[in-house]
Structures are given as structure tokens and as C-alpha cells.
Amino acid sequence: MTQLELAQNNKISPLMRQAAKKENVDPVYILKKIAEGKIVIPANILHRIKNVCAVGEGLRTKVNVNIGTSTDKSEIQDELKKLAVAIRYGADTIMDLSVGGNLRNIRKKIIRLSAIPVGTVPIYEVAVNQKKNKRDFKDITLDEILKVLYQQAEDGVDFFTIHCGILKEHLKFLRKKVRILDVVSRGGALLASYMMEKNKENPLYEYYDEILKIARKFDVTLSLGDSLRPGSVLDGSDKLQFSELKILGYLARRARNKGVQVMIEGPGHLRLDEIEKNVIMQKKLCDNAPFYVLGPLVTDVAPGYDHITSAIGGAIAASKGADFLCYVTPSEHLRHPSVEDVKEGLIASRIAAHAADIVKGINGAIGWDRAISLARKKRDWKKQIRLSMDPDKARAYRMSSKAELSDVCTMCGDYCSIRLIDNCSKINLRA
């Protein structure tokens, strides 16, 4: 049985116990929320995951890191370095979005080396296969789609992003050019082009039950992709976006009825004042399924700094109830990310997630801040560094500029506020 079916039958699995221990909650809580569709544990039965990841209501906000080759950059060793950095600096899941090179070889290496759940977007491989076979994407067949899905599940992929919510009915709005940026989802654009060319329905929607059979067999969690997510803050919260979200809510219910775990993907680019409304709408339309958001990016004017624009939006979204943040790197919109870009994007997203967890009252969140604050009060530099989100960077900064007094930093030196008050307190105590 899948984790969802086990929970529905009131059976606590080893994975549920591991997740509960990691989250410092009762295993019964994990079971109950999985049964209700409010928590998922992405874990293919063929992938041995050392670091179990539960996503959803009442749990620590999780962070995903995207890696993978492009048509211009297809060195597997580069992507494996990114995987290692992602795991080292606290990623909860990894997504292989490769579209260049030998995709199966790349995927299998990533899965073998990953201690955390691995996700993919199977339609990418379908498109790459078509190109290799010198066939147009519009000529894809159902068998070719299902073959890729089955093979990826057999390889151990833990969660699939499936762009099944964009339908023929949405195309008339796209043709009217009601948006600045029509479709920015790569998977969504591939399927939209197929539907426009062939005048057919989205095959991922039309044959959704076939996808559910594969997902159930291997206990692959479905992440229902938002093909029509806004790619500009001016397109946010429009009819297209919410129309697709309603479809995703319907498909989520169908998945749960078949014993398949499911989460919902969200925007994208959104104004600050629209984020809360989007989270509330998703939870309402999708029966509180875990919400997985890309950012959201709160402004479009900061190429090179979009790890910051997305962290701002991610912190707000998670504090209002989003469960899962997809990181964004500084190179977003500009180039294929480097290893350093991956680290920068991950840390920014983890900061956003933790800031939200303090607001949500997640077990242990504020305790981390308390511990580092007490170390700061004592000017215990070793402990401050050890407790920091990125100890390597904190240590490098500390060592690069040493103050004459060992218990202060070079920002304030002799006039360190904490030291001044501490010394006064000692005098008053003696008096």
C-alpha cells in the first residue's frame, strides 16, 4: 500500500515514524494528516531515502533545490556537485530538471547519490526523446508518455511534476493575449503548443487515470504543476491562474481517491499584497493539500537578485500557510546556475522558510533563534558560528577581520554595545 493507503487504514509506517521523530510531533498526527491529504511523504518504494521529508500542515516549511543539465550545459559532474552542495546546506528535496545529455544516466546517478527525495518533470524527457528521434513534440503518443513515466518511477523518482491542469478551454484566453507573459512554465508551454497544433485535449489530463496507476504502484507523489502560473507581477491572480487551480483541486481529489499522494504547485510572480489571497484560495480549492510555491517573486526588476525577490515572497507565502518553497537562484532569468548560485539560492530560501516557521509556531523554530541570541549576548563566537544557517560563511567572515579585542567584532570594536552593557552590569553587581 502507498503511504496514503496505509494512513487511511490507520497503519503507522516506518516512514511516518521517522518523519514524526524528525518533526518532533506524534506519529499519529502524521498519520492523520496524510489520511486527510494535508501531509505527503515523497518516497518511491525503490529509493532508499536516508533523510525522510514530510511536507504539509503543521510541519517545518521545506525547501526544494532544482538542478539539471540544459541544452547548452550538460556536464553531469557539474550537476552532481550541485547535488552535494544542496544536501550539505540543508535542502529537503532535489529536482532533476535535465534536458541535455543522457537523461536516464543523469537521473540514475542523482537518485543513487541523493539522501533526500528526488523529483522530476517527466514531460521534459518526452520532449527530449522526440527531438533525439527527429520527431516534433506535437506527434507524441500516449504510449511514449506512459513509457517515460513508468521508467522514471522504476528508476526511483519520488515525486513527479505533472502539468495536467492546462486545458483546451484555456487556449482561447491565451490567444487573446490577455497577459504580458503568456506561459512561462516549460512543461506548460510544451503542452499548450501541442494542444494548439493538434487541436486536442491535454493528454496528461485526458489519461490521468493511467498516470495514477503508475504513481500508485511505486508510491510516487504527484506534484500538480501550475502551467499557467504568472511570469510577471502584472499577470498575477488572473482568471487563467485560478481557473487552472480549480482543475488541480479536482485532480487532487481524484488522486487521493486512488491512493496517490498529491501536492499542488503555485506561483510564480505575485505582488506582495496578493500572496495571502493566493494561499487561502489554494487551500480552499484543493482541500488543504500541501502547497508548493516557486518564490513567489514579488517584483520583476531585479535580475541577478531574484533569490532575494523570491525569498521575500516565500517568507510571506509560508507564513500564511504555504508548505514547500522552491528555491530561486541569483541567475534566474539569466543563465544556467553555477554551484555557487545553487548555494546562494538555497540559503535565501531556507532563511525565508525559517522566518515563516517562527510565525507559524513550528516546534523548535524560535528555539534556534533563542540559542543563537544567547550565544551573541555572551559573545560566544564559536557557538554563534556553529548555530548559524551557513557556518562556513559566518566563520570565513569572522576570521577575515579580527578585532583587537577577542570578544567583539570589527563593526563596533571598543564600542560594542553588548560588551558595554555587560561590563556595566558587572560593576553594578559588585556595587
ABEGO torsion letter per residue (X at the ends): XBAAAAAAAGBBBAAAAAAAAAAGBBAAAAAAAAAAGABBBBBBAABBBABBBBBEBGBBBBBBBBBEBBAABABAAAAAAAAAAAAAAGBABBBBABABEBAAAAAAAAAAABABBBBBBAAAAAAAAAAAAGBBAAABBAAAAAAAAAAAAAAGBABBBBBAABBAAAAAAAAAGABABABABAAAAAAAAAAAAAGBBBAAAAAAAAAAAAAAAAGBBBBBBBAABBABAAABGBAAAAAAAAAAAAAAAAAAAAGBBBBBBBOEBBBAAAAAAAAAAAAAAAGGBBBBBBOBBABAAABGAAAAAAAAAAAAAAAAGBABBBBBBAABGABBBBAAAAAAAAAAAAAAAAAAAAAAGBBGAAAAAAAAAAAAAAGBAAAAAAABABAAAAAAAAAABBBABAABBAAAEAABAAAAAAAAAAAAAAX
